[in-house]
Amino acid sequence: MNLVVQVALPALLFSVSAFSSASDEPDNSNEVKYVEKITVEGSATANDKPVGTFGSPISNLEYDPRVDLQSRNMAEAQADVTIRGGIFENTGFRVGSATLFDPQTGHYFAEIPIAQEMLSNASVMTGVDNAHLGVNSSVGTVSRYWTPIKTSGSVSIGAGNNNFNLQRIHSGVTLALDDVNDWTIGFEGELSRSESDGTIENGDHQFQRVSGRIQLVGPSSQTDLFLGVQEKFFGWPNMYTPFNVNETEDTKARLLIFNHKQQYAQDSTFEVSTYYRRHNDHYIFSRENPDTFQAFHETEVKSIALSGRHGKTASFALNYSAQFITDGIESTSLENNFTTRRYYKFSVLPEYQIDLKNDQQLTYRLGAAFDDTNRDSSETSLIGDITLNTINADDTYQTVYLSYAQASQVPGYTAIGGSNSSGLFRSNYDLERETTKNIELGLALDHDTWRLDSAIFYRQDNDLTDWTYNLSSTTARTANPVDIKTLGLELLAIKRFDNTEIITSYTFLKKSEDYGTADIDASFYALNYPDHRVTLGVIWHPTDMVEVRVDNEWRKQEENTLRNGADDALFTHLTLKITPSQFKGLDIMLAADNLWDESFEEIPGTPGRGEQYTISATYHW
């Protein structure tokens, strides 16, 4: 923590003296526009800040139509992010060129101590893009890039029910370098903390984060050096087990990243990322009787990644990606001698473009990805797609694509490194590399005031690692392989009016599974998915002083033996922002989450979150 403070505080103190009217919203002008997935310009949700704590890279993904976020306590406490009916360990988190990784379990993939202002909006990669750029994430990847630093800042305080309180300061400054044309150096830092008694009993939290970065920007390059630390304590009944106990987690994540992005020649770019991540976790089974069972874990990850696009001619380019990861774990609950591993990922994806008549362009990509570790079998995966882009006479766009992608991954240490005969979380030493095959057909229509994205896909997962439950067992859950076939439909539409923006979506999922054994009564993850899901977001500016943002999500969940209560739910996140003209730079926000007090169990057997109401004030400069 002291090292981060030494980096972040000078940046804060230095930049707080700078004064500018620049907005603190992320700049997405350089965002890569992937065709091979549902994608939108800007955010896929109306709200961009959470209600119950400060923002993080996974904030508001629970209302994002492209992912399904299953939380314990709240999204920022412990988030299982799933994509297209996969499980949380099938989802990767990518910053720059590197997939950030936790070798113990996917429950900690989203422990990323980076301020929202430093990163772009989320791009959700599936199919070919995920198989090409993702690492050990067979279904999808939530990807973000480093944004240019702005000379701006903010100070926030907040309060709410459940004894909630929040304090935050963020600031950035950029300076032109003397005697060097078109080069700037930037400093950015933030301090954030929040605490609450929780939206239900024994659902308290105490969070704090310190992060900072230095950025060097040239005419065709951007270099970032980042350091962040995040400490979190939170409790929740039945957090991981169905035994009616009040469990707690105490985690600490440290992250050091160096990132360099370079543009060169014609339509060519490369990006190199390297990082060091250390994560500590102290899990207590019963907060009233901590000696019943508790576990300590420490994971360490070192990685270097490279990705880019080399434009050879106007019609041919080579897309490439590579990442090397080495990790290790020290744990009081892992008995097996499986505590270190090295991962290798290489991918090449040649791209060909053909100009057709009537403003049409045909693009096809065909390549392969190679995954290997020093402890598991290797896998070579075929990836390819064909895309037809059409520019109509009225300057509207139409995109049709067909893609096929294979991907693979290996299970984490909790699934393969613990006891296979006793304990709360039972491992399985026979788990093998998981493989995925995905075929997809999509259509996108882009007009001046509206956009429609649609996709239908069929995915086959083999040897997917799931956590299952047997009603006669004393074990909370057991790792078991399963073969699953998934059929899905996604529709996402955005409509813009003069003072209103509407974001709406519908998703459908249908699964068939084969566990190959009869002693499984329920699935915590692989069979925890919505058959039908609808989202509706609205951003409304009735006056210059007032802004209303609302996100709604309705879902009909597949039946699950472990779930208590209903299988359907309606969630609403409402924010009212008032910007008084008499006080330049001041925002007053009233916010509510779970407005209808739904008790739906996002994870079967784990109580859902309750209502949260807050009021906050933010001063921007």
C-alpha positions in Angstrom: 0.0 0.0 0.0 2.8 2.4 0.8 4.3 2.1 -2.6 1.0 2.9 -4.3 0.5 5.9 -2.1 3.9 7.2 -3.1 2.8 7.0 -6.7 -0.8 8.1 -6.4 -0.5 10.9 -3.9 2.0 13.0 -5.9 -0.1 12.6 -9.0 -3.2 13.7 -7.1 -1.5 16.7 -5.4 0.2 17.8 -8.6 -2.8 17.5 -10.8 -5.4 18.9 -8.4 -3.8 22.3 -8.9 -4.6 22.2 -12.6 -8.0 23.6 -13.6 -9.9 22.6 -16.7 -13.5 22.1 -17.9 -12.7 18.7 -19.4 -15.1 15.9 -18.7 -14.1 13.0 -16.5 -15.9 10.5 -18.8 -13.7 8.0 -20.6 -12.6 9.0 -24.1 -13.6 6.2 -26.5 -12.5 7.9 -29.7 -9.8 5.2 -30.3 -11.9 2.2 -29.5 -11.5 -0.8 -31.7 -14.8 -1.7 -33.4 -15.1 -5.5 -33.5 -17.6 -6.9 -35.9 -17.6 -10.4 -34.5 -19.8 -9.8 -31.6 -22.6 -7.7 -30.2 -21.1 -4.2 -30.0 -22.3 -0.6 -29.5 -20.8 2.8 -29.6 -20.3 3.9 -26.0 -21.9 2.1 -23.0 -24.4 -0.7 -23.3 -26.0 0.5 -20.0 -27.6 3.8 -19.1 -25.9 4.1 -15.8 -22.1 4.3 -15.6 -21.6 4.3 -11.8 -22.7 1.8 -9.1 -25.0 2.7 -6.1 -23.4 0.9 -3.2 -19.7 1.7 -3.6 -17.2 3.4 -5.9 -16.9 2.3 -9.5 -14.7 -0.5 -10.7 -14.1 -2.2 -14.1 -17.0 -4.5 -13.5 -19.5 -1.8 -12.3 -23.0 -2.0 -13.9 -22.2 -5.1 -15.9 -25.2 -6.7 -14.2 -27.4 -4.6 -16.5 -25.2 -5.1 -19.6 -27.1 -7.2 -22.1 -23.9 -8.7 -23.4 -23.0 -10.5 -20.1 -24.7 -12.1 -17.1 -23.2 -11.0 -13.8 -23.9 -13.1 -10.8 -22.9 -11.4 -7.6 -22.3 -12.1 -3.9 -23.2 -9.1 -1.8 -22.9 -6.8 -4.9 -21.0 -6.8 -8.2 -18.0 -4.8 -6.7 -17.7 -7.3 -3.8 -17.5 -10.6 -5.7 -18.6 -10.9 -9.3 -19.0 -14.0 -11.4 -19.2 -12.7 -15.0 -20.6 -15.1 -17.6 -21.0 -14.6 -21.3 -23.5 -16.4 -23.5 -24.4 -19.0 -20.9 -20.8 -20.0 -20.0 -19.5 -20.0 -16.4 -17.4 -17.4 -14.6 -14.2 -19.2 -15.4 -14.9 -19.1 -19.1 -14.7 -15.3 -19.0 -11.4 -13.4 -19.3 -10.6 -9.7 -18.4 -8.2 -8.0 -20.8 -6.5 -4.6 -20.3 -4.4 -3.5 -23.2 -3.0 -6.7 -24.8 -2.9 -8.8 -21.6 -5.5 -11.0 -20.1 -5.4 -10.5 -16.3 -5.5 -13.8 -14.5 -6.0 -15.4 -11.2 -4.9 -19.1 -11.1 -6.8 -20.1 -8.0 -10.4 -19.5 -9.2 -12.4 -17.3 -11.6 -14.2 -15.8 -8.6 -11.2 -13.4 -8.4 -10.7 -12.6 -12.1 -12.5 -9.3 -11.6 -10.3 -8.2 -8.7 -8.8 -5.4 -10.8 -7.7 -2.3 -8.8 -8.0 0.2 -11.7 -10.1 3.4 -11.6 -12.9 3.6 -14.2 -11.5 6.9 -15.6 -8.3 5.2 -16.7 -10.0 2.6 -18.9 -12.4 2.6 -21.9 -15.9 1.2 -21.9 -16.1 -2.5 -22.0 -15.8 -4.4 -25.3 -17.2 -7.9 -25.0 -15.3 -10.3 -27.3 -16.8 -13.6 -28.4 -16.3 -16.1 -31.2 -13.3 -15.3 -33.4 -12.1 -12.2 -31.5 -12.1 -14.1 -28.2 -10.4 -17.1 -29.6 -7.7 -14.9 -31.2 -7.1 -12.4 -28.4 -8.4 -14.1 -25.2 -6.3 -16.3 -23.0 -7.7 -19.3 -21.0 -11.2 -17.9 -21.6 -13.0 -20.3 -23.9 -16.3 -18.3 -24.2 -15.7 -14.6 -24.0 -13.5 -11.7 -22.8 -14.3 -8.3 -21.4 -11.7 -6.1 -22.9 -10.7 -2.5 -22.2 -7.9 -0.2 -23.3 -6.0 2.6 -21.5 -7.5 6.0 -22.2 -5.5 9.2 -22.7 -5.2 11.2 -19.4 -7.2 14.4 -19.2 -6.5 17.5 -17.2 -9.5 17.1 -14.9 -10.6 15.8 -11.6 -13.3 15.3 -9.0 -14.1 14.9 -5.3 -17.0 12.9 -4.2 -18.8 12.1 -0.9 -21.9 9.9 -0.4 -24.2 8.5 2.2 -27.2 6.2 2.1 -29.3 3.6 4.0 -27.6 0.7 5.7 -25.1 3.1 7.1 -23.5 3.5 3.7 -20.8 6.2 3.2 -18.3 6.9 0.5 -15.3 9.3 -0.1 -13.3 9.6 -3.3 -10.8 11.9 -5.0 -9.6 11.6 -8.6 -7.4 13.9 -10.6 -5.3 13.9 -13.7 -3.0 16.4 -15.5 -1.2 16.5 -18.8 1.8 18.7 -19.7 3.5 19.4 -23.0 7.2 18.4 -23.0 9.6 21.2 -23.6 11.6 21.1 -26.9 9.7 18.0 -28.0 6.9 18.6 -30.5 3.6 16.8 -30.0 4.7 14.9 -26.9 2.9 15.1 -23.5 3.4 13.5 -20.1 0.5 12.9 -17.8 -0.1 12.0 -14.2 -3.3 10.5 -12.8 -4.3 9.1 -9.4 -7.3 8.3 -7.2 -8.2 7.4 -3.6 -11.5 5.7 -3.0 -13.2 4.1 0.0 -16.6 3.0 1.0 -18.3 1.0 3.8 -21.8 -0.2 4.7 -23.7 -2.6 7.0 -25.1 -4.2 3.9 -28.4 -4.5 2.1 -29.2 -7.7 4.2 -28.0 -8.8 7.6 -24.3 -9.9 7.7 -23.8 -8.3 4.3 -21.4 -5.6 5.4 -18.4 -4.3 3.4 -15.3 -2.2 3.8 -13.5 -1.3 0.5 -10.6 0.9 -0.3 -8.5 1.4 -3.4 -5.4 3.5 -4.3 -4.2 3.7 -7.9 -2.0 5.9 -10.1 -0.3 6.0 -13.4 2.2 7.9 -15.5 1.5 8.3 -19.2 3.7 9.4 -22.1 1.9 10.2 -25.4 3.6 10.9 -28.7 2.3 11.5 -32.3 1.8 7.8 -32.8 2.2 6.1 -29.4 1.0 5.9 -25.9 2.9 4.4 -22.9 1.4 3.8 -19.5 2.9 2.7 -16.2 0.2 1.8 -13.6 0.3 0.7 -10.0 -2.8 -0.1 -7.9 -3.8 -1.7 -4.6 -7.3 -2.7 -3.5 -8.4 -4.1 -0.1 -11.8 -5.5 0.5 -13.7 -7.1 3.4 -17.2 -8.3 2.9 -19.6 -10.8 4.3 -22.6 -12.6 3.0 -24.8 -15.5 4.2 -24.3 -18.7 2.2 -21.7 -17.0 0.1 -20.2 -20.2 -1.3 -21.9 -23.0 0.7 -25.6 -24.0 1.2 -25.2 -24.7 4.9 -26.9 -21.5 6.4 -23.7 -19.9 7.7 -22.5 -16.3 7.6 -19.3 -16.4 5.5 -16.7 -13.6 5.0 -13.9 -12.8 2.5 -10.9 -10.5 3.1 -9.0 -9.9 -0.1 -6.1 -7.7 -1.2 -5.1 -7.2 -4.9 -1.9 -5.5 -6.1 -1.3 -4.8 -9.8 1.6 -3.4 -11.6 1.3 -2.9 -15.4 3.5 -1.5 -18.2 1.7 -0.9 -21.5 2.9 0.5 -24.8 0.8 1.0 -27.9 2.4 2.0 -31.2 1.0 2.9 -34.6 3.1 2.7 -37.7 2.9 2.6 -41.5 -0.6 2.2 -43.0 -3.3 0.7 -40.8 -0.6 -1.0 -38.6 -0.3 -1.1 -34.9 1.2 -3.2 -32.1 0.7 -3.2 -28.3 2.8 -4.8 -25.7 1.7 -5.3 -22.1 3.4 -6.8 -19.1 2.1 -7.1 -15.6 2.7 -8.4 -12.1 -0.3 -9.3 -10.0 -0.4 -10.6 -6.4 -3.7 -11.5 -4.7 -4.4 -12.5 -1.1 -7.6 -14.1 0.2 -8.7 -15.0 3.7 -11.9 -17.0 3.6 -13.9 -17.7 6.8 -16.7 -20.3 6.7 -18.5 -18.9 9.8 -17.9 -15.4 11.1 -19.4 -16.4 14.5 -17.1 -19.5 14.7 -14.0 -18.7 12.6 -12.1 -21.8 13.8 -14.7 -24.1 12.2 -13.0 -23.6 8.8 -10.9 -20.8 7.3 -8.4 -20.7 4.4 -5.6 -18.5 3.4 -4.5 -18.2 -0.2 -1.8 -16.1 -2.0 -1.5 -16.1 -5.8 1.2 -14.5 -7.9 1.1 -13.9 -11.6 3.7 -12.6 -14.0 2.9 -12.1 -17.7 3.9 -10.5 -21.0 1.6 -10.1 -24.0 1.8 -8.8 -27.5 -0.9 -8.1 -30.1 -1.2 -6.2 -33.3 -2.2 -5.8 -36.9 0.4 -5.4 -39.7 -1.1 -4.0 -42.9 0.9 -5.4 -45.7 -1.2 -4.1 -48.6 -4.6 -2.3 -48.9 -6.2 -5.8 -49.2 -4.1 -7.9 -46.8 -3.2 -7.6 -43.2 -1.9 -10.0 -40.5 -3.5 -10.0 -37.1 -1.4 -11.6 -34.3 -1.5 -12.2 -30.6 0.7 -13.9 -28.0 0.8 -14.1 -24.2 3.0 -15.9 -21.7 1.9 -16.3 -18.1 3.6 -17.9 -15.1 1.9 -18.3 -11.8 2.0 -19.9 -8.4 -0.1 -20.3 -5.3 0.5 -20.7 -1.6 -2.6 -22.1 0.2 -3.6 -23.7 3.5 -6.3 -25.8 1.8 -4.7 -27.2 -1.4 -3.2 -30.6 -0.7 -2.2 -31.7 -4.2 1.2 -30.8 -5.6 -0.3 -28.6 -8.3 0.7 -25.1 -7.3 2.6 -23.7 -10.3 2.0 -23.5 -14.0 3.2 -21.8 -17.2 0.8 -20.8 -20.0 1.6 -20.1 -23.6 -0.8 -18.6 -26.2 -0.1 -17.8 -29.8 -2.5 -16.8 -32.5 -2.3 -15.6 -36.1 -5.3 -14.4 -38.1 -4.6 -13.3 -41.7 -7.2 -10.9 -43.1 -8.2 -10.4 -46.7 -10.4 -7.6 -48.0 -12.1 -7.4 -51.4 -13.9 -4.3 -52.7 -17.1 -5.3 -54.4 -19.4 -3.1 -56.5 -22.0 -0.7 -55.0 -20.0 0.3 -51.9 -19.6 -3.3 -50.6 -16.6 -4.8 -49.0 -16.0 -8.5 -48.3 -13.6 -9.4 -45.5 -12.5 -12.9 -44.6 -10.2 -14.0 -41.9 -8.8 -17.5 -41.4 -6.2 -18.5 -38.9 -5.3 -20.6 -35.9 -4.6 -20.3 -32.1 -2.3 -22.5 -30.1 -2.6 -23.0 -26.3 -0.3 -24.9 -24.1 1.0 -25.2 -20.5 3.8 -27.1 -18.9 1.3 -29.4 -17.1 -1.5 -30.0 -19.5 -2.0 -31.1 -23.1 -1.8 -28.5 -25.9 -4.5 -27.6 -28.3 -4.6 -26.0 -31.7 -7.8 -24.2 -32.6 -9.2 -23.1 -36.0 -10.7 -19.6 -36.2 -12.2 -17.8 -39.1 -15.0 -15.6 -40.3 -16.4 -13.9 -43.4 -18.0 -10.4 -43.3 -19.9 -8.4 -45.8 -20.1 -4.6 -45.2 -22.4 -2.4 -47.2 -22.6 1.4 -47.3 -26.0 2.4 -48.5 -26.9 5.5 -50.6 -28.1 7.3 -47.5 -24.8 6.7 -45.6 -26.3 4.0 -43.4 -24.3 0.7 -42.8 -25.2 -2.9 -42.9 -23.0 -5.8 -41.8 -23.6 -9.5 -42.2 -21.1 -12.1 -40.9 -20.6 -15.8 -40.4 -18.0 -17.2 -38.1 -16.5 -20.4 -36.7 -14.2 -20.5 -33.7 -12.6 -23.1 -31.5 -11.0 -22.2 -28.1 -9.7 -24.0 -25.1 -8.7 -23.5 -21.5 -7.5 -25.4 -18.4 -9.1 -25.5 -14.9 -7.9 -23.5 -11.9 -6.1 -24.7 -8.8 -9.2 -24.9 -6.6 -10.7 -27.4 -9.1 -7.6 -29.5 -9.4 -5.3 -28.7 -6.5 -7.3 -29.5 -3.4 -8.6 -32.6 -1.7 -10.7 -35.0 -3.9 -12.1 -36.8 -0.9 -13.0 -34.3 1.8 -13.5 -30.6 2.5 -16.0 -27.9 1.6 -14.7 -27.6 -2.0 -13.8 -30.9 -3.5 -11.3 -31.0 -6.3 -11.1 -33.5 -9.2 -7.7 -34.7 -10.4 -9.1 -36.2 -13.6 -10.1 -32.8 -15.1 -8.7 -32.2 -18.6 -8.4 -29.3 -20.9 -11.7 -27.8 -21.9 -12.5 -27.2 -25.5 -15.2 -25.1 -27.2 -16.6 -24.8 -30.7 -18.8 -21.8 -31.7 -20.6 -21.1 -34.9 -22.4 -17.8 -35.3 -24.4 -15.8 -37.8 -24.9 -12.0 -37.2 -26.5 -8.9 -38.7 -25.8 -5.3 -37.7 -27.7 -2.2 -39.0 -26.3 1.3 -38.3 -28.3 4.5 -39.0 -27.9 8.1 -37.9 -30.3 7.8 -34.9 -30.5 4.0 -34.2 -28.5 0.8 -34.3 -29.4 -2.8 -34.2 -27.1 -5.7 -33.5 -28.2 -9.3 -33.7 -26.6 -12.7 -33.5 -27.6 -16.4 -33.4 -25.0 -18.9 -32.2 -24.5 -22.5 -31.4 -21.7 -23.6 -29.0 -20.5 -27.0 -28.0 -18.4 -27.2 -24.7 -16.5 -30.4 -24.0 -15.1 -31.2 -20.6 -16.3 -27.9 -19.1 -15.4 -27.7 -15.4 -18.6 -27.2 -13.4 -19.2 -27.1 -9.6 -22.0 -29.5 -8.7 -23.9 -30.6 -5.6 -25.2 -33.9 -4.3 -28.1 -33.7 -1.8 -26.6 -36.5 0.4 -23.1 -35.1 0.5 -21.5 -33.0 3.3 -19.3 -31.3 0.7 -20.5 -27.8 -0.4 -19.6 -28.5 -4.0 -17.5 -30.7 -6.2 -15.6 -30.0 -9.5 -17.0 -32.2 -12.3 -16.6 -32.2 -16.1 -19.7 -31.7 -18.3 -20.4 -31.6 -22.0 -22.9 -28.9 -22.9 -24.6 -27.7 -26.1 -25.9 -24.1 -26.1 -28.2 -22.4 -28.6 -28.5 -18.6 -28.2 -30.1 -15.5 -29.7 -29.0 -11.9 -29.0 -30.8 -8.7 -30.0 -29.5 -5.3 -29.0 -31.0 -2.0 -30.2 -30.1 1.7 -29.5 -32.3 4.6 -30.4 -31.4 8.3 -30.0 -33.8 11.2 -29.8 -33.0 14.9 -29.2 -32.8 14.6 -25.4 -33.3 10.8 -24.9 -31.4 7.6 -25.6 -33.0 4.2 -25.3 -31.0 0.9 -25.0 -33.0 -2.3 -25.1 -32.1 -6.0 -25.6 -33.4 -9.5 -25.6 -31.4 -12.7 -25.2 -32.5 -16.4 -25.4 -30.5 -19.4 -24.2 -31.2 -23.1 -24.5 -28.9 -25.8 -23.1 -28.6 -29.6 -23.1 -26.0 -31.2 -20.8 -24.3 -34.5 -20.2 -22.4 -35.1 -17.0 -21.8 -38.8 -17.6 -22.7 -39.7 -14.0 -25.9 -40.1 -12.0 -24.8 -38.7 -8.6 -25.2 -35.0 -9.5 -28.4 -33.3 -8.2 -27.7 -29.7 -9.0 -25.3 -27.3 -10.8 -24.2 -24.1 -9.2 -22.9 -22.5 -12.4 -23.2 -24.3 -15.8 -27.0 -24.7 -15.5 -27.5 -21.3 -13.8 -28.6 -19.2 -16.7 -31.6 -17.2 -18.0 -33.8 -18.8 -20.6 -35.1 -15.3 -21.4 -33.6 -12.0 -20.5 -34.8 -8.4 -21.4 -33.0 -5.2 -20.6 -34.2 -1.6 -21.0 -32.1 1.5 -20.4 -33.0 5.1 -20.7 -31.0 8.3 -20.5 -33.2 11.4 -20.4 -32.3 15.1 -20.2 -35.5 16.9 -19.5 -33.6 20.2 -18.8 -30.0 21.4 -18.8 -29.9 20.9 -15.1 -31.5 17.5 -14.8 -30.4 14.0 -16.1 -32.3 10.8 -15.4 -30.7 7.4 -16.0 -32.5 4.1 -15.5 -31.5 0.5 -16.2 -34.1 -2.3 -16.0 -33.5 -6.1 -16.3 -36.1 -8.8 -16.4 -35.1 -12.5 -16.5 -36.7 -15.9 -16.5 -34.1 -18.2 -15.0 -33.8 -22.0 -15.7 -35.1 -24.0 -12.8 -32.5 -25.1 -10.2 -32.9 -27.4 -7.2 -30.7 -25.2 -5.1 -32.6 -21.9 -5.7 -34.9 -20.7 -3.1 -37.8 -18.5 -4.2 -38.9 -17.5 -7.7 -37.1 -18.1 -11.0 -37.9 -14.7 -12.4 -36.9 -11.2 -11.3 -37.1 -7.5 -12.2 -34.2 -5.3 -11.2 -34.1 -1.5 -11.6 -31.2 0.9 -11.1 -32.4 4.6 -11.1 -30.2 7.7 -10.9 -31.3 11.4 -10.8 -28.5 13.9 -11.4 -29.0 17.6 -10.7 -26.4 20.1 -11.9 -27.2 23.5 -10.4 -26.3 26.3 -12.7 -25.3 28.5 -9.7 -22.5 26.1 -8.8 -20.3 25.3 -11.8 -18.9 21.8 -11.6 -21.2 20.5 -8.9 -23.3 17.4 -9.4 -25.9 16.1 -6.8 -27.0 12.5 -7.4 -29.9 10.5 -6.0 -29.6 6.8 -6.8 -31.4 3.6 -6.1 -30.6 -0.1 -6.9 -32.9 -3.0 -6.7 -35.8 -0.6 -6.5 -38.5 -3.3 -6.1 -36.5 -5.1 -3.4 -36.2 -8.4 -5.4 -34.8 -11.3 -3.3 -33.9 -13.4 -6.4 -30.9 -15.7 -5.9 -28.5 -14.9 -8.7 -26.4 -17.8 -7.5 -28.6 -20.8 -6.4 -28.6 -21.0 -2.6 -27.0 -17.6 -2.1 -29.3 -14.8 -1.0 -29.8 -12.0 -3.4 -29.0 -8.3 -2.7 -31.4 -5.9 -1.1 -32.4 -2.3 -1.7 -29.8 0.4 -1.7 -30.5 4.2 -1.7 -27.8 6.8 -1.8 -27.2 10.6 -2.1 -23.9 11.9 -3.3 -22.2 15.2 -4.2 -19.4 15.4 -6.7 -17.4 18.5 -7.6 -15.6 18.4 -11.0 -12.8 20.6 -12.3 
